[in-house]
Amino acid sequence: MPRKVRYGIIGCGMMGQEHLRNISLLGDTEVAAIFEPDQVMRAGAARLAPEAALSDTIDELLARDDLDALVIASPNQHHLSQMEAIAATRSLPLLVEKPLFTDPSDMARIARLERDYAAPIWVAMEYRYMPPIAAFLARCDQTTGGMHMLSIREHRFPFLPKVGAWNRFNRNSGGTMVEKCCHFFDLMRLATGAEPVRIMASAGQAVNHLDERYDGSVPDVWDHGFTIVEFDNGVRAMLELCMFAEGARYQEEISAIGPQGKIEALVPGPGRFWPEHLGAAPVPMLIESPRLPKGPVTREIPVDPALLAAGDHNGATFYQHQRFLSVVRGEAVPEVTLTDGARAVLMGLAAQQSARSGQAVTLDFGPHASASEMPLTAGAAQ
């Protein structure tokens, strides 16, 4: 029987509490310590993990000698400094929420972490593990005969309220194309098996948060946009984001097309937001549409209700934690590396630069295998 794995959690707001609920479903695990400075969120975390010690500082949490793994789910602007604090104290297997960083000047710090951190680091890209998206990825090549076009549409609700309204400002979040869309840029790289070479975007703030004020400042996060990405294998991808479209039946619609056919994944948003008067929430769907003979095949991809109740990501957080637990036990390696996390951020930064300038941005990651070898002068980092 495997021994119980003990976690330390840094940051227990909305996403941190989703991690708590999913860790509790794993079995042979325990949350041993939590650091959360906000008193309301701290109390919520204590209710979900009453056995956990509540640490007053990160240093107090890291001083414990009974932890086997760490999870960082703090506001974006703290991720990198907290990773560095852990590296300076004791390297443990680490799951860090996206985005990995928020400022292109941080790349040198990422390179140092990659070089010096003595344990595995997994960057949390939950969307990879949503059952309908996992099914899409598994069937994509066979259905399309090799994709040439990839389209991702997310029509969803506005950014939710967070502690201190940190997610209302680019200086904290890194900007919408980083904070929200790094998930999708990661999926693009994964699905195409290629690297981006050029990014073009048009985006802005049209509807959301314009009537809000925080210390006299108006939020500046974007709420809609289009991004086109060209990859080094010739595949073209597009992202369409709208954050004032929560009336849509499906939150994400992903499609890939190749010479043999088309495949689509339809993913509903969080069930807690689905109006009761409309009946049961939508079920995720996978649609495969061959060119010859024509005849779309639609298949439901249901998600375990217990996993739906544990968070807002269609069970993905649980499946991600299952795989991370294998890493902690020494049975596997991270599936989402520092390189993956960094490149998704750089794509988001490039999209923001393109939208601001009205010009395409060129990226050149080259044949590099690690974050430390990434050119710091890539188009997104200018």
Residue pairs with C-beta under 8 A, 6 or more apart in sequence:
1 28
2 28
2 329
3 28
4 28
4 29
4 30
5 28
5 29
5 30
5 68
5 69
5 325
5 328
5 329
6 29
6 30
6 31
6 32
6 66
6 67
6 68
6 69
7 23
7 29
7 30
7 31
7 32
7 33
7 67
7 68
7 69
7 70
7 71
8 31
8 32
8 33
8 34
8 35
8 61
8 62
8 64
8 67
8 69
8 70
8 71
8 92
9 16
9 19
9 20
9 31
9 33
9 34
9 35
9 36
9 45
9 49
9 52
9 70
9 71
9 73
10 35
10 58
10 61
10 70
10 71
10 72
10 73
10 74
10 82
11 35
11 36
11 72
11 73
11 74
11 75
11 78
11 97
12 20
12 34
12 36
12 41
12 42
12 44
12 45
12 73
13 36
13 38
13 41
13 73
13 74
13 75
13 162
13 163
14 160
14 162
15 73
15 97
16 36
16 41
16 45
16 71
16 73
16 74
17 41
17 44
17 45
17 48
18 310
18 311
18 312
18 313
18 317
19 71
19 73
19 95
19 317
19 321
20 31
20 45
20 48
20 49
21 48
21 309
21 310
21 311
22 307
22 310
22 311
22 317
22 318
22 321
23 29
23 31
23 71
23 321
24 31
24 48
24 49
25 306
25 307
25 310
25 318
26 318
26 321
26 322
26 325
29 325
30 51
31 49
31 51
31 52
32 51
32 52
32 53
32 64
32 66
32 67
33 52
33 53
33 54
33 55
33 61
33 64
33 67
34 42
34 45
34 46
34 49
34 52
34 53
34 54
34 55
34 61
35 54
35 55
35 56
35 57
35 58
35 60
35 61
36 42
36 45
36 54
38 163
38 164
40 163
41 163
42 54
45 52
45 54
46 52
46 54
53 64
55 61
55 64
58 82
58 85
59 85
59 89
61 67
62 85
62 86
62 89
62 90
63 89
67 92
68 92
68 93
68 328
69 92
69 93
69 94
69 95
69 324
69 328
70 86
70 92
70 93
70 94
70 95
71 94
71 95
71 96
71 97
72 78
72 79
72 82
72 83
72 94
72 95
72 96
72 97
73 97
74 82
74 97
75 162
75 163
75 164
75 166
75 167
75 172
75 173
76 99
76 102
76 166
76 167
76 172
76 173
76 174
76 178
76 179
77 102
77 166
77 171
77 172
77 173
77 174
79 96
79 97
79 99
79 100
79 101
79 102
80 100
80 101
80 102
80 106
80 109
80 110
83 94
83 96
83 113
83 117
83 121
84 109
84 113
86 92
86 94
87 113
87 116
87 117
91 117
91 118
91 119
92 119
93 119
93 120
93 121
93 122
93 324
93 327
93 328
94 117
94 119
94 120
94 121
94 122
95 122
95 124
95 320
95 321
95 324
96 121
96 122
96 123
96 124
96 341
97 124
98 123
98 124
98 125
98 182
98 183
98 186
98 341
98 344
98 345
99 174
99 178
99 179
99 182
99 341
99 344
99 345
99 348
100 110
100 123
100 338
100 341
100 342
100 344
100 345
101 107
101 109
101 110
101 174
101 342
101 345
102 172
102 173
102 174
102 175
102 178
102 345
103 174
104 346
104 349
104 376
104 380
104 381
104 382
105 381
107 342
107 371
107 374
107 376
107 381
108 376
110 338
110 342
110 371
110 372
111 371
111 372
111 374
113 121
113 338
114 338
114 339
114 370
114 371
114 372
115 372
120 327
120 328
120 333
120 334
121 334
121 337
121 338
122 324
122 327
122 334
122 335
122 336
122 337
123 334
123 336
123 337
123 338
123 340
123 341
124 320
124 336
125 182
125 183
125 186
125 187
125 320
125 336
125 340
125 341
125 344
126 183
126 313
126 316
126 317
126 320
127 133
127 183
127 184
127 186
127 187
127 252
127 313
127 316
128 134
128 137
128 186
128 187
128 190
128 316
128 320
128 335
128 336
129 315
129 316
129 317
129 319
129 320
129 323
130 267
130 284
130 313
130 314
130 315
130 316
131 284
131 301
131 302
131 303
131 314
131 315
131 316
131 319
132 265
132 266
132 267
132 284
132 285
132 286
132 301
132 314
133 187
133 252
133 254
133 265
133 267
133 316
134 319
135 265
135 286
135 299
135 301
136 254
136 256
136 263
136 264
136 265
136 286
137 190
137 191
139 263
139 286
139 288
140 147
140 191
140 256
140 263
141 147
143 256
143 258
143 260
143 261
143 262
143 263
143 288
143 290
144 256
144 257
144 258
144 259
144 260
144 261
144 262
144 263
145 258
145 259
145 260
145 261
146 258
146 259
146 260
147 191
147 192
147 235
147 256
147 257
147 258
148 234
148 235
148 236
148 257
148 258
148 259
149 235
149 236
149 237
149 238
149 256
149 257
149 258
150 188
150 191
150 192
150 235
150 236
150 237
150 238
150 254
150 255
150 256
151 237
151 238
151 240
151 253
151 254
151 255
151 256
152 184
152 187
152 188
152 237
152 238
152 239
152 240
152 252
152 253
152 254
153 239
153 240
153 252
153 253
153 254
154 180
154 184
154 239
154 240
154 241
154 242
154 251
154 252
155 240
155 242
155 245
155 246
155 248
155 250
155 251
155 253
156 242
156 243
156 245
156 246
156 248
156 251
156 269
157 243
157 246
157 269
157 273
158 208
158 209
158 223
158 243
158 244
158 246
159 167
159 168
159 180
159 208
159 209
159 221
159 243
160 167
165 212
165 214
165 219
166 172
166 173
167 173
167 179
167 221
168 209
168 212
168 214
168 219
168 220
168 221
169 214
169 217
169 219
169 220
169 221
170 220
170 221
173 179
173 221
174 345
174 348
174 349
175 221
175 222
175 348
175 349
175 352
176 203
176 221
176 222
176 223
176 225
176 241
176 243
176 352
177 201
177 203
177 222
177 225
177 227
177 348
177 349
177 351
177 352
177 355
178 345
178 348
178 349
178 352
179 221
179 348
180 241
180 243
181 227
181 239
181 241
181 348
181 351
182 341
182 344
182 345
182 347
182 348
183 344
184 239
185 196
185 229
185 239
185 343
185 344
185 347
185 348
185 351
186 336
186 340
186 341
186 343
186 344
187 254
188 196
188 229
188 231
188 237
188 239
188 347
189 195
189 196
189 340
189 343
189 344
189 347
191 256
192 231
192 233
192 235
192 237
193 233
194 231
194 232
194 233
194 235
195 231
195 232
195 343
195 363
195 365
196 229
196 230
196 231
196 232
196 347
196 350
196 363
196 365
197 230
197 231
197 232
197 362
197 363
197 364
198 229
198 230
198 360
198 361
198 362
198 363
199 227
199 228
199 229
199 230
199 347
199 350
199 351
199 354
199 360
199 361
199 363
199 379
199 380
200 227
200 228
200 354
200 360
200 361
201 225
201 226
201 227
201 228
201 350
201 351
201 352
201 354
201 355
202 225
202 226
202 355
203 222
203 224
203 225
203 226
203 227
203 241
203 351
203 352
203 355
204 222
204 223
204 224
204 225
204 355
205 219
205 220
205 221
205 222
205 223
206 223
206 224
206 244
207 223
207 224
207 244
208 219
208 221
208 223
208 243
208 244
209 218
209 219
209 221
209 223
210 218
210 219
212 218
212 219
222 355
223 242
223 243
223 244
224 241
224 242
224 243
224 244
225 239
225 240
225 241
225 351
225 355
226 238
226 239
226 240
226 241
227 238
227 239
227 241
227 351
227 354
228 236
228 237
228 238
229 236
229 237
229 238
229 239
229 347
230 236
231 237
246 269
246 273
248 269
249 268
249 282
250 266
250 267
250 268
250 269
250 282
250 285
251 267
251 268
251 269
252 265
252 266
252 267
253 264
253 265
253 266
253 267
254 264
254 265
254 267
255 262
255 263
255 264
255 265
256 262
256 263
259 291
260 290
260 291
261 288
261 289
261 290
261 291
262 288
262 289
263 286
263 287
263 288
263 289
264 285
264 286
264 287
264 288
264 289
265 284
265 285
265 286
265 287
265 301
266 282
266 284
266 285
266 286
266 287
267 284
267 314
268 274
268 281
268 282
268 283
268 284
268 314
269 312
270 312
271 281
271 308
272 312
274 281
274 282
283 300
283 301
283 302
284 300
284 301
284 302
284 303
284 314
285 298
285 299
285 300
285 301
286 298
286 299
286 300
286 301
287 296
287 297
287 298
287 299
288 296
288 297
288 299
289 295
289 296
289 297
303 314
303 315
304 315
307 314
307 315
307 318
308 314
308 315
310 317
310 318
311 317
311 318
323 332
323 335
324 334
326 332
327 333
327 334
337 371
338 370
338 371
339 368
339 369
339 370
339 371
339 374
342 371
342 374
343 365
343 374
346 363
346 374
346 378
346 380
346 381
347 363
347 380
348 380
349 380
349 381
350 361
350 363
350 378
350 379
350 380
351 361
353 361
353 379
353 380
353 382
354 360
354 361
361 379
361 380
361 382
362 379
363 378
363 379
363 380
364 375
364 378
364 379
365 374
365 375
365 378
366 373
366 375
368 374
368 375
375 381
